[in-house]
Structures are given as structure tokens and as C-alpha cells.
Amino acid sequence: MAGWRPERADAGELLLRAQLVLAAAIGTVSLRSSGLEPIASVTATELSGPMRRLLDATLGDGRATR
């Protein structure tokens, strides 16, 4: 919630973005622990690129970079 202030005009959007990041993190942990492939067996290094792009798109300006 970095940068979130309730009085900001975009407060609702920032809160939504933060919740989407939490949902992605919880979903990733759930799928990895369930054994669903390929996400269950990828290394942290292999997962970091796609996760970074997801976070950049969610928290950045809305465009995937890299």
C-alpha cells in the first residue's frame, strides 16, 4: 500500500492493486503447494521473471515491461 492515502483521488485504484498483488501471492503459494504443474516445480529463479512482470503490470503504470 505504498503511496496510499484515503484522500487521494486514486485511493480506490491503489487499494485494488494492492489486493490484486495479495491475491496473486496467495494463489501462487496455493498452487505451488497443491502440486499443480508446472508452477509446483519451477525454481524461485524461474518464477521471479513472470512474477516481476505481473507485479510491474499491477503496481506500475499498467504495462508489462521486459
HTML snippet that shows the backbone in 3Dmol.js (N, CA, C, O; Angstrom):
<script src="https://3Dmol.org/build/3Dmol-min.js"></script>
<div id="view" style="width:600px;height:400px;position:relative"></div>
<script>
const pdb = `
ATOM      1  N   MET A   1       0.818  -1.191   0.000  1.00  0.00           N
ATOM      2  CA  MET A   1       0.000   0.000   0.000  1.00  0.00           C
ATOM      3  C   MET A   1       0.862   1.255   0.000  1.00  0.00           C
ATOM      4  O   MET A   1       0.432   2.323   0.437  1.00  0.00           O
ATOM      5  N   ALA A   2       2.054   1.110  -0.485  1.00  0.00           N
ATOM      6  CA  ALA A   2       2.948   2.273  -0.557  1.00  0.00           C
ATOM      7  C   ALA A   2       2.294   3.371  -1.382  1.00  0.00           C
ATOM      8  O   ALA A   2       1.841   3.142  -2.503  1.00  0.00           O
ATOM      9  N   GLY A   3       2.256   4.537  -0.820  1.00  0.00           N
ATOM     10  CA  GLY A   3       1.684   5.671  -1.521  1.00  0.00           C
ATOM     11  C   GLY A   3       0.199   5.851  -1.323  1.00  0.00           C
ATOM     12  O   GLY A   3      -0.364   6.833  -1.807  1.00  0.00           O
ATOM     13  N   TRP A   4      -0.467   4.927  -0.620  1.00  0.00           N
ATOM     14  CA  TRP A   4      -1.916   5.020  -0.448  1.00  0.00           C
ATOM     15  C   TRP A   4      -2.268   6.051   0.610  1.00  0.00           C
ATOM     16  O   TRP A   4      -1.713   6.046   1.709  1.00  0.00           O
ATOM     17  N   ARG A   5      -3.178   6.920   0.272  1.00  0.00           N
ATOM     18  CA  ARG A   5      -3.750   7.888   1.209  1.00  0.00           C
ATOM     19  C   ARG A   5      -5.245   7.936   0.903  1.00  0.00           C
ATOM     20  O   ARG A   5      -5.627   8.068  -0.259  1.00  0.00           O
ATOM     21  N   PRO A   6      -6.093   7.832   1.920  1.00  0.00           N
ATOM     22  CA  PRO A   6      -7.538   7.790   1.661  1.00  0.00           C
ATOM     23  C   PRO A   6      -8.072   9.018   0.934  1.00  0.00           C
ATOM     24  O   PRO A   6      -9.093   8.937   0.250  1.00  0.00           O
ATOM     25  N   GLU A   7      -7.397  10.149   1.075  1.00  0.00           N
ATOM     26  CA  GLU A   7      -7.891  11.369   0.436  1.00  0.00           C
ATOM     27  C   GLU A   7      -7.482  11.493  -1.034  1.00  0.00           C
ATOM     28  O   GLU A   7      -7.973  12.373  -1.741  1.00  0.00           O
ATOM     29  N   ARG A   8      -6.587  10.616  -1.494  1.00  0.00           N
ATOM     30  CA  ARG A   8      -6.150  10.683  -2.893  1.00  0.00           C
ATOM     31  C   ARG A   8      -7.292  10.307  -3.828  1.00  0.00           C
ATOM     32  O   ARG A   8      -8.128   9.465  -3.502  1.00  0.00           O
ATOM     33  N   ALA A   9      -7.314  10.934  -4.976  1.00  0.00           N
ATOM     34  CA  ALA A   9      -8.358  10.640  -5.962  1.00  0.00           C
ATOM     35  C   ALA A   9      -8.285   9.200  -6.449  1.00  0.00           C
ATOM     36  O   ALA A   9      -9.306   8.607  -6.796  1.00  0.00           O
ATOM     37  N   ASP A  10      -7.080   8.634  -6.476  1.00  0.00           N
ATOM     38  CA  ASP A  10      -6.914   7.264  -6.963  1.00  0.00           C
ATOM     39  C   ASP A  10      -6.766   6.249  -5.832  1.00  0.00           C
ATOM     40  O   ASP A  10      -6.227   5.163  -6.046  1.00  0.00           O
ATOM     41  N   ALA A  11      -7.240   6.588  -4.628  1.00  0.00           N
ATOM     42  CA  ALA A  11      -7.098   5.702  -3.470  1.00  0.00           C
ATOM     43  C   ALA A  11      -7.753   4.347  -3.719  1.00  0.00           C
ATOM     44  O   ALA A  11      -7.188   3.315  -3.357  1.00  0.00           O
ATOM     45  N   GLY A  12      -8.916   4.336  -4.320  1.00  0.00           N
ATOM     46  CA  GLY A  12      -9.609   3.071  -4.589  1.00  0.00           C
ATOM     47  C   GLY A  12      -8.827   2.189  -5.543  1.00  0.00           C
ATOM     48  O   GLY A  12      -8.751   0.976  -5.349  1.00  0.00           O
ATOM     49  N   GLU A  13      -8.249   2.783  -6.563  1.00  0.00           N
ATOM     50  CA  GLU A  13      -7.465   2.014  -7.528  1.00  0.00           C
ATOM     51  C   GLU A  13      -6.196   1.462  -6.885  1.00  0.00           C
ATOM     52  O   GLU A  13      -5.826   0.313  -7.127  1.00  0.00           O
ATOM     53  N   LEU A  14      -5.531   2.273  -6.069  1.00  0.00           N
ATOM     54  CA  LEU A  14      -4.320   1.801  -5.399  1.00  0.00           C
ATOM     55  C   LEU A  14      -4.620   0.652  -4.450  1.00  0.00           C
ATOM     56  O   LEU A  14      -3.854  -0.309  -4.378  1.00  0.00           O
ATOM     57  N   LEU A  15      -5.717   0.740  -3.727  1.00  0.00           N
ATOM     58  CA  LEU A  15      -6.108  -0.335  -2.824  1.00  0.00           C
ATOM     59  C   LEU A  15      -6.437  -1.602  -3.610  1.00  0.00           C
ATOM     60  O   LEU A  15      -6.073  -2.705  -3.200  1.00  0.00           O
ATOM     61  N   LEU A  16      -7.118  -1.444  -4.727  1.00  0.00           N
ATOM     62  CA  LEU A  16      -7.419  -2.591  -5.587  1.00  0.00           C
ATOM     63  C   LEU A  16      -6.141  -3.240  -6.094  1.00  0.00           C
ATOM     64  O   LEU A  16      -6.037  -4.466  -6.094  1.00  0.00           O
ATOM     65  N   ARG A  17      -5.183  -2.459  -6.518  1.00  0.00           N
ATOM     66  CA  ARG A  17      -3.911  -3.006  -6.998  1.00  0.00           C
ATOM     67  C   ARG A  17      -3.195  -3.776  -5.897  1.00  0.00           C
ATOM     68  O   ARG A  17      -2.640  -4.847  -6.143  1.00  0.00           O
ATOM     69  N   ALA A  18      -3.206  -3.236  -4.689  1.00  0.00           N
ATOM     70  CA  ALA A  18      -2.576  -3.928  -3.565  1.00  0.00           C
ATOM     71  C   ALA A  18      -3.275  -5.255  -3.288  1.00  0.00           C
ATOM     72  O   ALA A  18      -2.615  -6.256  -3.008  1.00  0.00           O
ATOM     73  N   GLN A  19      -4.587  -5.271  -3.363  1.00  0.00           N
ATOM     74  CA  GLN A  19      -5.341  -6.510  -3.146  1.00  0.00           C
ATOM     75  C   GLN A  19      -5.066  -7.524  -4.249  1.00  0.00           C
ATOM     76  O   GLN A  19      -5.012  -8.723  -3.978  1.00  0.00           O
ATOM     77  N   LEU A  20      -4.892  -7.072  -5.474  1.00  0.00           N
ATOM     78  CA  LEU A  20      -4.555  -7.975  -6.569  1.00  0.00           C
ATOM     79  C   LEU A  20      -3.184  -8.615  -6.360  1.00  0.00           C
ATOM     80  O   LEU A  20      -2.995  -9.794  -6.662  1.00  0.00           O
ATOM     81  N   VAL A  21      -2.234  -7.847  -5.847  1.00  0.00           N
ATOM     82  CA  VAL A  21      -0.917  -8.407  -5.543  1.00  0.00           C
ATOM     83  C   VAL A  21      -1.036  -9.479  -4.468  1.00  0.00           C
ATOM     84  O   VAL A  21      -0.426 -10.543  -4.581  1.00  0.00           O
ATOM     85  N   LEU A  22      -1.816  -9.207  -3.430  1.00  0.00           N
ATOM     86  CA  LEU A  22      -2.030 -10.213  -2.385  1.00  0.00           C
ATOM     87  C   LEU A  22      -2.699 -11.462  -2.953  1.00  0.00           C
ATOM     88  O   LEU A  22      -2.313 -12.580  -2.612  1.00  0.00           O
ATOM     89  N   ALA A  23      -3.683 -11.282  -3.801  1.00  0.00           N
ATOM     90  CA  ALA A  23      -4.373 -12.427  -4.403  1.00  0.00           C
ATOM     91  C   ALA A  23      -3.412 -13.257  -5.249  1.00  0.00           C
ATOM     92  O   ALA A  23      -3.466 -14.487  -5.217  1.00  0.00           O
ATOM     93  N   ALA A  24      -2.542 -12.604  -5.997  1.00  0.00           N
ATOM     94  CA  ALA A  24      -1.566 -13.317  -6.818  1.00  0.00           C
ATOM     95  C   ALA A  24      -0.590 -14.095  -5.937  1.00  0.00           C
ATOM     96  O   ALA A  24      -0.242 -15.235  -6.245  1.00  0.00           O
ATOM     97  N   ALA A  25      -0.152 -13.480  -4.848  1.00  0.00           N
ATOM     98  CA  ALA A  25       0.786 -14.158  -3.945  1.00  0.00           C
ATOM     99  C   ALA A  25       0.138 -15.365  -3.280  1.00  0.00           C
ATOM    100  O   ALA A  25       0.738 -16.439  -3.217  1.00  0.00           O
ATOM    101  N   ILE A  26      -1.076 -15.195  -2.786  1.00  0.00           N
ATOM    102  CA  ILE A  26      -1.786 -16.305  -2.139  1.00  0.00           C
ATOM    103  C   ILE A  26      -2.063 -17.410  -3.148  1.00  0.00           C
ATOM    104  O   ILE A  26      -1.912 -18.590  -2.833  1.00  0.00           O
ATOM    105  N   GLY A  27      -2.464 -17.038  -4.354  1.00  0.00           N
ATOM    106  CA  GLY A  27      -2.725 -18.027  -5.398  1.00  0.00           C
ATOM    107  C   GLY A  27      -1.475 -18.790  -5.780  1.00  0.00           C
ATOM    108  O   GLY A  27      -1.526 -20.003  -5.984  1.00  0.00           O
ATOM    109  N   THR A  28      -0.359 -18.098  -5.878  1.00  0.00           N
ATOM    110  CA  THR A  28       0.904 -18.749  -6.221  1.00  0.00           C
ATOM    111  C   THR A  28       1.290 -19.765  -5.160  1.00  0.00           C
ATOM    112  O   THR A  28       1.657 -20.896  -5.479  1.00  0.00           O
ATOM    113  N   VAL A  29       1.207 -19.368  -3.910  1.00  0.00           N
ATOM    114  CA  VAL A  29       1.534 -20.288  -2.810  1.00  0.00           C
ATOM    115  C   VAL A  29       0.589 -21.488  -2.823  1.00  0.00           C
ATOM    116  O   VAL A  29       1.029 -22.626  -2.657  1.00  0.00           O
ATOM    117  N   SER A  30      -0.689 -21.242  -3.016  1.00  0.00           N
ATOM    118  CA  SER A  30      -1.672 -22.333  -3.038  1.00  0.00           C
ATOM    119  C   SER A  30      -1.401 -23.322  -4.171  1.00  0.00           C
ATOM    120  O   SER A  30      -1.409 -24.535  -3.962  1.00  0.00           O
ATOM    121  N   LEU A  31      -1.164 -22.801  -5.354  1.00  0.00           N
ATOM    122  CA  LEU A  31      -0.925 -23.683  -6.498  1.00  0.00           C
ATOM    123  C   LEU A  31       0.380 -24.452  -6.356  1.00  0.00           C
ATOM    124  O   LEU A  31       0.441 -25.632  -6.701  1.00  0.00           O
ATOM    125  N   ARG A  32       1.419 -23.803  -5.856  1.00  0.00           N
ATOM    126  CA  ARG A  32       2.696 -24.498  -5.658  1.00  0.00           C
ATOM    127  C   ARG A  32       2.549 -25.612  -4.636  1.00  0.00           C
ATOM    128  O   ARG A  32       3.086 -26.703  -4.829  1.00  0.00           O
ATOM    129  N   SER A  33       1.825 -25.352  -3.545  1.00  0.00           N
ATOM    130  CA  SER A  33       1.680 -26.370  -2.503  1.00  0.00           C
ATOM    131  C   SER A  33       0.720 -27.483  -2.903  1.00  0.00           C
ATOM    132  O   SER A  33       0.761 -28.570  -2.327  1.00  0.00           O
ATOM    133  N   SER A  34      -0.141 -27.223  -3.882  1.00  0.00           N
ATOM    134  CA  SER A  34      -1.085 -28.255  -4.331  1.00  0.00           C
ATOM    135  C   SER A  34      -0.442 -29.266  -5.273  1.00  0.00           C
ATOM    136  O   SER A  34      -1.003 -30.332  -5.529  1.00  0.00           O
ATOM    137  N   GLY A  35       0.737 -28.925  -5.786  1.00  0.00           N
ATOM    138  CA  GLY A  35       1.415 -29.824  -6.708  1.00  0.00           C
ATOM    139  C   GLY A  35       1.058 -29.598  -8.166  1.00  0.00           C
ATOM    140  O   GLY A  35       1.475 -30.375  -9.025  1.00  0.00           O
ATOM    141  N   LEU A  36       0.305 -28.565  -8.465  1.00  0.00           N
ATOM    142  CA  LEU A  36      -0.091 -28.281  -9.842  1.00  0.00           C
ATOM    143  C   LEU A  36       1.138 -27.916 -10.667  1.00  0.00           C
ATOM    144  O   LEU A  36       1.893 -27.010 -10.313  1.00  0.00           O
ATOM    145  N   GLU A  37       1.324 -28.618 -11.748  1.00  0.00           N
ATOM    146  CA  GLU A  37       2.468 -28.372 -12.624  1.00  0.00           C
ATOM    147  C   GLU A  37       2.073 -27.415 -13.735  1.00  0.00           C
ATOM    148  O   GLU A  37       0.922 -27.414 -14.171  1.00  0.00           O
ATOM    149  N   PRO A  38       2.984 -26.626 -14.183  1.00  0.00           N
ATOM    150  CA  PRO A  38       4.410 -26.588 -13.895  1.00  0.00           C
ATOM    151  C   PRO A  38       4.786 -25.695 -12.711  1.00  0.00           C
ATOM    152  O   PRO A  38       5.948 -25.671 -12.307  1.00  0.00           O
ATOM    153  N   ILE A  39       3.815 -24.957 -12.146  1.00  0.00           N
ATOM    154  CA  ILE A  39       4.174 -23.980 -11.118  1.00  0.00           C
ATOM    155  C   ILE A  39       4.764 -24.626  -9.865  1.00  0.00           C
ATOM    156  O   ILE A  39       5.557 -24.001  -9.161  1.00  0.00           O
ATOM    157  N   ALA A  40       4.384 -25.863  -9.586  1.00  0.00           N
ATOM    158  CA  ALA A  40       4.867 -26.526  -8.373  1.00  0.00           C
ATOM    159  C   ALA A  40       6.358 -26.835  -8.417  1.00  0.00           C
ATOM    160  O   ALA A  40       7.008 -26.886  -7.374  1.00  0.00           O
ATOM    161  N   SER A  41       6.899 -27.037  -9.593  1.00  0.00           N
ATOM    162  CA  SER A  41       8.289 -27.478  -9.668  1.00  0.00           C
ATOM    163  C   SER A  41       9.267 -26.438 -10.209  1.00  0.00           C
ATOM    164  O   SER A  41      10.465 -26.707 -10.289  1.00  0.00           O
ATOM    165  N   VAL A  42       8.783 -25.272 -10.577  1.00  0.00           N
ATOM    166  CA  VAL A  42       9.733 -24.264 -11.058  1.00  0.00           C
ATOM    167  C   VAL A  42      10.545 -23.729  -9.885  1.00  0.00           C
ATOM    168  O   VAL A  42      10.082 -23.696  -8.745  1.00  0.00           O
ATOM    169  N   THR A  43      11.754 -23.318 -10.194  1.00  0.00           N
ATOM    170  CA  THR A  43      12.613 -22.754  -9.161  1.00  0.00           C
ATOM    171  C   THR A  43      12.206 -21.305  -8.890  1.00  0.00           C
ATOM    172  O   THR A  43      11.467 -20.694  -9.662  1.00  0.00           O
ATOM    173  N   ALA A  44      12.698 -20.782  -7.792  1.00  0.00           N
ATOM    174  CA  ALA A  44      12.429 -19.382  -7.471  1.00  0.00           C
ATOM    175  C   ALA A  44      12.955 -18.463  -8.582  1.00  0.00           C
ATOM    176  O   ALA A  44      12.333 -17.454  -8.912  1.00  0.00           O
ATOM    177  N   THR A  45      14.091 -18.823  -9.143  1.00  0.00           N
ATOM    178  CA  THR A  45      14.669 -18.026 -10.232  1.00  0.00           C
ATOM    179  C   THR A  45      13.761 -18.051 -11.459  1.00  0.00           C
ATOM    180  O   THR A  45      13.551 -17.016 -12.092  1.00  0.00           O
ATOM    181  N   GLU A  46      13.224 -19.216 -11.800  1.00  0.00           N
ATOM    182  CA  GLU A  46      12.325 -19.329 -12.951  1.00  0.00           C
ATOM    183  C   GLU A  46      11.009 -18.592 -12.716  1.00  0.00           C
ATOM    184  O   GLU A  46      10.403 -18.078 -13.655  1.00  0.00           O
ATOM    185  N   LEU A  47      10.582 -18.544 -11.488  1.00  0.00           N
ATOM    186  CA  LEU A  47       9.323 -17.884 -11.149  1.00  0.00           C
ATOM    187  C   LEU A  47       9.469 -16.370 -11.035  1.00  0.00           C
ATOM    188  O   LEU A  47       8.498 -15.635 -11.218  1.00  0.00           O
ATOM    189  N   SER A  48      10.666 -15.910 -10.737  1.00  0.00           N
ATOM    190  CA  SER A  48      10.853 -14.486 -10.468  1.00  0.00           C
ATOM    191  C   SER A  48      10.570 -13.596 -11.676  1.00  0.00           C
ATOM    192  O   SER A  48      10.029 -12.503 -11.511  1.00  0.00           O
ATOM    193  N   GLY A  49      10.918 -14.030 -12.871  1.00  0.00           N
ATOM    194  CA  GLY A  49      10.660 -13.218 -14.069  1.00  0.00           C
ATOM    195  C   GLY A  49       9.181 -12.990 -14.310  1.00  0.00           C
ATOM    196  O   GLY A  49       8.747 -11.843 -14.418  1.00  0.00           O
ATOM    197  N   PRO A  50       8.388 -14.067 -14.399  1.00  0.00           N
ATOM    198  CA  PRO A  50       6.949 -13.876 -14.592  1.00  0.00           C
ATOM    199  C   PRO A  50       6.287 -13.105 -13.442  1.00  0.00           C
ATOM    200  O   PRO A  50       5.390 -12.293 -13.669  1.00  0.00           O
ATOM    201  N   MET A  51       6.735 -13.364 -12.205  1.00  0.00           N
ATOM    202  CA  MET A  51       6.150 -12.643 -11.075  1.00  0.00           C
ATOM    203  C   MET A  51       6.501 -11.159 -11.141  1.00  0.00           C
ATOM    204  O   MET A  51       5.663 -10.311 -10.835  1.00  0.00           O
ATOM    205  N   ARG A  52       7.721 -10.842 -11.535  1.00  0.00           N
ATOM    206  CA  ARG A  52       8.137  -9.442 -11.654  1.00  0.00           C
ATOM    207  C   ARG A  52       7.283  -8.728 -12.699  1.00  0.00           C
ATOM    208  O   ARG A  52       6.837  -7.603 -12.477  1.00  0.00           O
ATOM    209  N   ARG A  53       7.054  -9.386 -13.844  1.00  0.00           N
ATOM    210  CA  ARG A  53       6.222  -8.773 -14.889  1.00  0.00           C
ATOM    211  C   ARG A  53       4.791  -8.562 -14.393  1.00  0.00           C
ATOM    212  O   ARG A  53       4.170  -7.541 -14.687  1.00  0.00           O
ATOM    213  N   LEU A  54       4.276  -9.533 -13.640  1.00  0.00           N
ATOM    214  CA  LEU A  54       2.930  -9.406 -13.083  1.00  0.00           C
ATOM    215  C   LEU A  54       2.858  -8.235 -12.109  1.00  0.00           C
ATOM    216  O   LEU A  54       1.923  -7.435 -12.160  1.00  0.00           O
ATOM    217  N   LEU A  55       3.839  -8.138 -11.229  1.00  0.00           N
ATOM    218  CA  LEU A  55       3.863  -7.032 -10.265  1.00  0.00           C
ATOM    219  C   LEU A  55       4.064  -5.684 -10.948  1.00  0.00           C
ATOM    220  O   LEU A  55       3.431  -4.696 -10.577  1.00  0.00           O
ATOM    221  N   ASP A  56       4.942  -5.642 -11.941  1.00  0.00           N
ATOM    222  CA  ASP A  56       5.146  -4.398 -12.691  1.00  0.00           C
ATOM    223  C   ASP A  56       3.848  -3.949 -13.353  1.00  0.00           C
ATOM    224  O   ASP A  56       3.506  -2.767 -13.324  1.00  0.00           O
ATOM    225  N   ALA A  57       3.133  -4.893 -13.947  1.00  0.00           N
ATOM    226  CA  ALA A  57       1.884  -4.550 -14.626  1.00  0.00           C
ATOM    227  C   ALA A  57       0.806  -4.131 -13.629  1.00  0.00           C
ATOM    228  O   ALA A  57      -0.008  -3.256 -13.920  1.00  0.00           O
ATOM    229  N   THR A  58       0.804  -4.752 -12.466  1.00  0.00           N
ATOM    230  CA  THR A  58      -0.226  -4.447 -11.468  1.00  0.00           C
ATOM    231  C   THR A  58       0.064  -3.167 -10.710  1.00  0.00           C
ATOM    232  O   THR A  58      -0.834  -2.351 -10.502  1.00  0.00           O
ATOM    233  N   LEU A  59       1.299  -2.985 -10.298  1.00  0.00           N
ATOM    234  CA  LEU A  59       1.638  -1.832  -9.465  1.00  0.00           C
ATOM    235  C   LEU A  59       2.233  -0.666 -10.253  1.00  0.00           C
ATOM    236  O   LEU A  59       2.245   0.471  -9.783  1.00  0.00           O
ATOM    237  N   GLY A  60       2.725  -0.961 -11.454  1.00  0.00           N
ATOM    238  CA  GLY A  60       3.326   0.087 -12.275  1.00  0.00           C
ATOM    239  C   GLY A  60       2.277   0.878 -12.998  1.00  0.00           C
ATOM    240  O   GLY A  60       1.205   1.162 -12.464  1.00  0.00           O
ATOM    241  N   ASP A  61       2.594   1.228 -14.213  1.00  0.00           N
ATOM    242  CA  ASP A  61       1.657   2.052 -14.987  1.00  0.00           C
ATOM    243  C   ASP A  61       0.650   1.219 -15.767  1.00  0.00           C
ATOM    244  O   ASP A  61      -0.070   1.750 -16.613  1.00  0.00           O
ATOM    245  N   GLY A  62       0.593  -0.095 -15.488  1.00  0.00           N
ATOM    246  CA  GLY A  62      -0.379  -0.945 -16.155  1.00  0.00           C
ATOM    247  C   GLY A  62       0.154  -1.655 -17.369  1.00  0.00           C
ATOM    248  O   GLY A  62      -0.560  -2.445 -17.986  1.00  0.00           O
ATOM    249  N   ARG A  63       1.411  -1.390 -17.733  1.00  0.00           N
ATOM    250  CA  ARG A  63       2.002  -2.044 -18.889  1.00  0.00           C
ATOM    251  C   ARG A  63       3.071  -3.021 -18.421  1.00  0.00           C
ATOM    252  O   ARG A  63       3.899  -2.683 -17.575  1.00  0.00           O
ATOM    253  N   ALA A  64       3.055  -4.241 -18.975  1.00  0.00           N
ATOM    254  CA  ALA A  64       4.116  -5.200 -18.669  1.00  0.00           C
ATOM    255  C   ALA A  64       5.401  -4.706 -19.300  1.00  0.00           C
ATOM    256  O   ALA A  64       5.419  -4.307 -20.465  1.00  0.00           O
ATOM    257  N   THR A  65       6.460  -4.733 -18.541  1.00  0.00           N
ATOM    258  CA  THR A  65       7.765  -4.338 -19.062  1.00  0.00           C
ATOM    259  C   THR A  65       8.669  -5.547 -19.046  1.00  0.00           C
ATOM    260  O   THR A  65       8.482  -6.446 -18.226  1.00  0.00           O
ATOM    261  N   ARG A  66       9.616  -5.588 -19.907  1.00  0.00           N
ATOM    262  CA  ARG A  66      10.549  -6.710 -20.023  1.00  0.00           C
ATOM    263  C   ARG A  66       9.927  -7.881 -20.685  1.00  0.00           C
ATOM    264  O   ARG A  66      10.580  -8.910 -20.860  1.00  0.00           O
TER     265      ARG A  66
END
`;
const viewer = $3Dmol.createViewer("view");
viewer.addModel(pdb, "pdb");
viewer.setStyle({}, {cartoon: {color: "spectrum"}});
viewer.zoomTo();
viewer.render();
</script>
